[in-house]
Amino acid sequence: MTARNLLGLMLIAPAALAVAAPASAKDYLTIAQAQQVLFPGATFAPTAVTLTPDQIKRIRKQSGVRQREDKPRIWRAMKGGNLGWFIIDEVVGKHEFITYAAALSPSGRVIGIEILSYRETHGGEIREAAWRAKFRGKTLADPFKLDRDVPNISGATLSCRNVLDGVKRLLVMQQVALPAL
């Protein structure tokens, strides 16, 4: 191989790698922005929670979903009194993590969810307000079934299902491990 051919390959290879692995991560909100969207005007107190192995097992059993972290990121939202819990969580879409925030009432009802970061190449429609609004009011009494509680989005089935399962897991975690407000 000549030096000229080698130089040509060296110039083409990085460009080919960039095409083969497109960057698709999209950050929508910071944690502070999501806090204010979900609990307008509230103040937030970080709440240190370390889940015990027994709690992790109970969360898995009751939600049907594995709790990966023993130290979830949780804040208590307050405005004149306790408004609820603000929790940052991650689920896998098809291949990559989806970072989202959930706002839960003291009684175990979903106030809302926000997508903070979406890293998949398809399915970013889960960020749409109409889809996220389907979570409002959900409790553990709901079946948490895709297309029954929350609609599926074509091309984003795994992202839809995994966010739905993740929110159910957070409601179970609230019941199992968070003090009553």
C-alpha angles and dihedrals in degrees: 000000000000124000089247092055091046091051090050091052091048090054096044099044097067091048091050091050091051091053093046094053109037117195108238106160113131124188114203107171140011119231091256092051092049090049091056093044093052098036107023114207094002128133120227132221117195109236117208110217125172111188116219120227088253092053091048090053092048091049090051093047096047098040100033088228129103117247103221100185128056092196107051120190105250136165130185110230115217135181113158086328139002113309099178144266130319112201131183114210140167131214130177115252109196097311108342138054123268113206114206140163126226127198113207127188121230088254094057101261125135110246093183147306133232129196109229100178132008117190103175123105092230136030102047086142088092084081090066114113094229092057095045090047089067088074094060112112096011116146134175087269088072118088095235093217123155112246090016103061100011125018122246118240114219109245092019103066095128093046091049094047095045095049089048091050091045093054090050089051090052091052089052090047089052090053095045103039115013122088117242113263 
